Amino acid sequence: MKTIQVTDEWLYQYMPVVDEAIIRELESQVDESYEFSDRFRKRMRKLCRREKYMGGLQLLQKAGKRVAVIALIIAASLLTITMSVDAVRGRFFESIRKLEGDMFRYSYQSDETAEFEKKTPSYVPEGYELVSNDGNGIVEEFVYQNSAGELLVLRQEYVVDGMEIYFDSEYDWEEQFTIAGSQLEIHRYESGFASAYFEYGESVYTVSSDEYISGEEFCRIIQEWIE
């Protein structure tokens, strides 16, 4: 019987053929007529929304007074707000919105420099417990979870000149409220996922929720957070 010596070169030569055969066999067994349940479809849509939103706050660089921050928060978008001096208590920044594909890019301009003042949320809806808190001196994130495994994510981002944030532009409907002279905008999806955006003082505040939370609850979260 002929002996076959298995080497790296042998594997590189024949494994693609094996992979293709396995894929063909699996494809032949797929039941294309199978119908997923409505519950499964709903949970998958929610998961996709959450993963796109949570998918990635990344600090790319910090050089002196200029910091570039890109946050892939795909479940929020709003009209550009230019803060007044009164509304920001002596500090103001401008946000400029530009549509790029299915996302809005917000660029922030500020001539001010000050230390980041972390604000800890003092209210969340009943049933949520804090499971994670992480920050780096510019961004602070609080993650809460309820007994059903649904997440409530609160994020405070200190605004510096040159900062950029990306938001999803394909929400289903929106709600607007005014808090402390600034606009709170809530974007909702048919899946129940919702996100809120608020500019105040030296920071941008965002809240995302897997389950439906009323506009009044969003307002209370923000109101008590910034006080």
ROBAZA-806782 format. One record per residue: residue in three letters; y, z, x of N, C-alpha, C in turn. Coordinates in steps of 0.001 Angstrom, whole numbers, plus 500000, padded with zeros to 6 digits. Example, Ala and Ser with C-alpha at 12.3 -4.5 7.8 and 13.67 -1.06 7.14 Angstrom:
<sites>
ALA494310507800513190495500507800512300496700507800513200SER497750507080512850498940507140513670500030507870512900
</sites>
This chain:
<sites>
MET498803500000500852500000500000500000501239500000500882LYS502152499152500522503373499031501310504270500236501084THR504750500811502160505641501960502079507098501510502064ILE507859502057501120509283501724501024510084502863501610GLN510896502554502567511746503570503189513092503603502451VAL513382504732501852514617504888501100515736505290502050THR516676504413502169517837504679503031519104504554502201ASP520235504911502794521507504756502096521745503301501737GLU521406502385502651521607500965502391520745500502501224TRP519520501021501160518611500660500057519167501134498718LEU519695502362498700520274502898497470521487502093497039TYR522357501761497981523537500966497645523157499606497062GLN522032499074497518521608497745497076520988497775495684TYR520172498797495392519385498778494167519899499690493039MET520676500685493336521149501591492276522022500889491233PRO522888499947491613523635499231490560522737498521489564VAL521598497992490043520661497314489155520041498318488198VAL519694499501488733519120500547487896520139501025486864ASP521365501235487299522426501674486386522594500697485238GLU522616499424485547522801498410484507521644498420483517ALA520434498608484017519266498646483134519324499858482208ILE519743500994482742519850502205481926520893502022480835ILE522036501445481197523110501226480223522645500291479117ARG521933499217479483521423498277478472520461498963477525GLU519620499851478063518658500552477230519366501497476261LEU520377502208476750521124503128475887521877502367474802GLU522488501242475173523226500453474196522325499927473097SER521067499606473459520137499070472461519721500120471446GLN519912501421471781519517502508470897520677503054470062VAL521868502518470287523038503013469561522984502573468098ASP523176503521467210523215503233465781524663502954465384GLU525038501691465342526421501325465077526819501564463623SER525856501820462762526157502050461345526438503519461049TYR526304504382462070526490505815461842527944506108461471GLU528145506947460466529483507316460019529756508781460381PHE530809508991461151531196510351461507531817511041460302SER531614512337460200532149513090459072533667513196459173ASP534296513428458033535748513611458020536148514810458865ARG535328515857458830535620517057459615535607516739461101PHE534604515958461530534511515583462935535722514747463349ARG536081513762462524537227512903462834538506513726462943LYS538684514693462025539886515516462039539957516352463313ARG538829516952463694538799517791464889539053516964466141MET538524515734466180538737514881467344540189514441467446ARG540817514137466296542237513760466336543080514921466841LYS542745516130466370543485517313466807543292517535468308LEU542056517369468772541764517560470181542539516579471041CYS542573515311470607543299514287471364544784514622471425ARG545346515045470299546753515419470287547018516577471240ARG546128517601471174546335518765472015546233518404473489GLU545196517614473843544999517276475240546143516433475779LYS546672515517474954547806514713475383549019515589475616TYR549181516600474749550348517473474880550210518406476074MET549012518993476207548805519962477264548549519293478605GLY548356517984478538547823517280479681548575517398480952GLY549839517846480935550210518022482271551626518277482605LEU551931519488482884553230519826483423553083519849484932GLN553783518948485643553609518839487075554968518909487756LEU555112519823488689556327519896489482556114519024490714LEU556857517931490805556619516963491861557324517322493159GLN558523517871493059559184518199494299560325519166494048LYS560654519898495096561791520809495028562533520691496343ALA563731520152496303564484519928497517565912520380497307GLY566228521540497832567569522076497686567911522314496236LYS569026521691495773569498521915494411568909520928493424ARG568182519933493912567617518920493022566124519109492894VAL565646519189491675564211519353491419563801518319490395ALA562766517548490699562249516581489741561060517197489049VAL561131517310487739560054517895486952559615516887485921ILE558307516554485883557783515650484877556737516399484069ALA556948516549482800556004517235481945555471516276480910LEU554095516044480911553498515163479913553216515982478670ILE554135516195477894554020516941476664554079515922475548ILE552962515517475092552941514349474221552976514744472770ALA553600515595472386553627515805470959554995516225470527ALA556100515868471263557440516282470861558438515236471218SER559470515069470417560543514149470687561711514498469796LEU562926514210470224564061514576469411565266513764469782LEU566303513886468929567558513229469201568229513921470370THR568980513141471159569661513720472305570674514754471849ILE570672515889472539571623516942472214572469517227473441THR573776517188473296574661517597474362575213518962474006MET574912519956474816575269521316474482576740521575474738SER577382522338473863578765522747474061578805523972474945VAL579972524251475510580104525403476390579841526689475627ASP580325526809474389580101528003473595578623528216473315ALA577916527131473023576509527256472651575651527710473808VAL576064527409475031575243527745476191575795528919476976ARG576746529606476418577251530832477017577724530611478444GLY578599529630478650579217529432479942578501528437480830ARG577381527957480415576667526949481208576295525812480288PHE576499524567480706576037523492479852575333522431480662PHE574456521708479995573775520562480594573720519465479551GLU573501518265479992573387517124479102571970516566479176SER571473516117478041570156515470478003570339514046477499ILE569773513124478218569888511705477873568504511161477572ARG568353510568476399567049510076475961566933508568476148LYS565751508128476598565466506705476738564031506445476306LEU563831505477475424562484505146474949561746504318476001GLU560548504759476338559704504045477293558295503959476716GLY557935502817476152556636502655475527556535503545474301ASP555507504386474246555336505288473113555826506691473437MET556706506785474433557237508077474832558747508008475007PHE559391509165474864560794509290475193560911510002476537ARG561777509478477375562067510150478654563422510829478534TYR563426512128478767564672512885478756565075513202480184SER566288512803480527566846513105481839567944514144481656TYR567954515131482525568902516232482386569898516229483538GLN571149516498483182572224516549484170572915517893484077SER573093518527485207573747519837485229574385520047486590ASP575587520598486585576286520914487826576158522387488188GLU575459523146487350575356524579487545574113524953488348THR574212526050489055573051526614489752573024528112489491ALA571889528606489097571733530035488830570253530363488878GLU569936531626488964568540532032488977567926531858487598PHE566652531481487599565919531302486354565727532654485672GLU566158532769484434565993534005483666564822533847482703LYS563690534387483085562494534300482245562680535108480981LYS562359534502479846562414535196478565561002535260477975THR560582536447477685559249536651477116559321536623475595PRO558498535805474937558518535759473464558270537136472878SER559033537469471836558858538774471196558215538653469821TYR557981537404469371557325537226468071556444535990468084VAL555232536135467567554348535007467262553696535332465920PRO553256534328465179552622534578463869551427535520463992GLU551146536214462929550040537165462904548713536474463197GLY547880537152463964546563536622464278546464535987465649TYR547581535815466330547575535194467664547657536268468743GLU546890536070469811546914536972470949547184536165472220LEU547913536760473145548222536103474409546957535989475261VAL546633534757475691545447534547476513545803534054477908SER547052533586478084547447533079479388548961533085479517ASN549429533446480701550851533381481023550977532943482468ASP551635531828482681551743531274484028553147530750484240GLY553656530843485456554984530347485753555166530128487235ASN556266529461487586556514529170488992557981529324489384GLY558762530035488593560160530218488919561078529194488283ILE560510528147487713561287527122487015560744526908485612VAL559432527013485482558766526829484193557922528061483901GLU557987528539482673557179529679482252556430529288480984GLU555107529476480977554282529066479841553470530247479315PHE553474530397477989552713531437477308551744530759476339VAL550464531046476471549457530438475617548819531525474757TYR548879531331473442548298532263472487547144531570471753GLN546208532351471258545055531795470551544688532705469391ASN544243532089468268543801532892467135542275532910467067SER541731533573466067540277533731465968539554532412465736ALA540270531398465229539663530082465003539715529197466248GLY540283529737467330540363528963468571541572528047468630GLU542474528166467662543662527318467627544728527885468566LEU545400526985469274546348527392470297547783527320469808LEU548585528220470342550031528218470152550618528324471553VAL551316527294471986551810527224473360553330527261473368LEU553892528233474081555334528379474208555718528138475666ARG556694527267475882557077526925477246558602526959477395GLN559052527650478408560471527689478752560649526961480076GLU561550525977480093561783525203481312563254525302481709TYR563494525821482880564842525971483401565390524587483765VAL566573524276483261567142522944483465567908522891484785VAL567534521919485611568252521652486846568609520177486886ASP569599519860487652570063518484487733568948517575488249GLY568719516484487538567684515531487939566342515764487290MET566222516786486437564948517072485788564623515999484755GLU563361515679484599562901514699483616561706515256482851ILE561698515047481541560574515466480696560226514317479772TYR558942514131479515558475513065478633557906513664477347PHE558242513011476206557780513477474904557214512322474087ASP556237512638473286555635511655472397556648511212471340SER556686509930471048557621509399470047556921508979468757GLU555607509199468666554844508678467533554395509785466575TYR555270510739466311554968511785465339555085511216463926ASP554571511923462930554548511406461562555796511764460763TRP556330512962460950557606513299460307558244514447461068GLU559513514715460755560233515742461486561020516655460552GLU561343517839461070562197518788460380563259519264461368GLN564441519579460867565518520031461731566141521319461192PHE566468522220462121567117523478461778568185523758462830THR569135524608462476570174525007463417570036526486463729ILE569963526797465027569843528179465492570884528397466584ALA571710529404466420572714529764467430573562528574467843GLY573881527721466873574731526565467140574035525384467781SER572725525460467992571964524368468603570867523900467650GLN570400522702467858569443522092466936568002522323467377LEU567217522832466441565770522944466621565132521784465886GLU564332521000466585563671519862465959562162520047466033ILE561515519885464891560064520053464788559440518714464447HIS558459518315465191557745517075464934556317517387464509ARG555925516791463411554625517108462819553731515869462754TYR552415516153462788551395515112462710550478515409461523GLU549896514378460971549022514541459815547827515441460131SER547447515521461389546308516357461782546615517842461648GLY547897518194461491548288519591461447548997520035462708PHE548816519288463779549485519606465041550995519468464862ALA551745520366465496553207520306465409553804520801466714SER554991520310467016555693520775468205557169520902467903ALA557800521831468569559226522082468353559951522025469691TYR561216521592469643562028521449470852563386522080470595PHE563877522811471606565145523507471435565822523666472787GLU567100523317472858567890523500474065568843524662473859TYR568832525590474822569711526744474680569943527388476034GLY571180527785476265571503528447477519571191527558478705GLU570350528023479571570002527304480793568633526653480720SER568027526661479534566627526245479442566349525329478256VAL565214524657478353564622523921477242563414524727476781TYR563315524959475480562214525725474907561366524801474039THR560058524803474256559157524003473429558036524892472893VAL557609524589471678556509525313471040555569524289470437SER554300524398470694553312523508470064552247524347469385SER551748523843468258550766524598467475549678523674466965ASP548420524125467086547296523356466562547251523397465040GLU547611524539464460547564524681463008548966524554462420TYR549034524366461115550325524246460453551066525580460494ILE552299525540460978553198526689460962554478526235460278SER554978527018459362556160526618458600557387526529459496GLY558391525780459006559623525663459754560293527004459959GLU560188527874458959560778529199459063560113530008460181GLU558793529863460328558093530572461400558523530041462767PHE558666528717462891559146528140464141560528528703464473CYS561386528777463472562738529298463678562688530748464174ARG561820531547463566561733532942463972561217533072465398ILE560226532264465750559704532285467119560823532019468118ILE561594530956467869562676530585468778563779531634468771GLN564200532039467574565313532976467425565060534266468204GLU563874534841468030563568536100468697563237535908470161TRP562862534681470542562560534375471936563837534348472770ILE564890533752472244566110533564473039567031534784473024GLU566776535741472148567653536906472040567477537853473231
</sites>
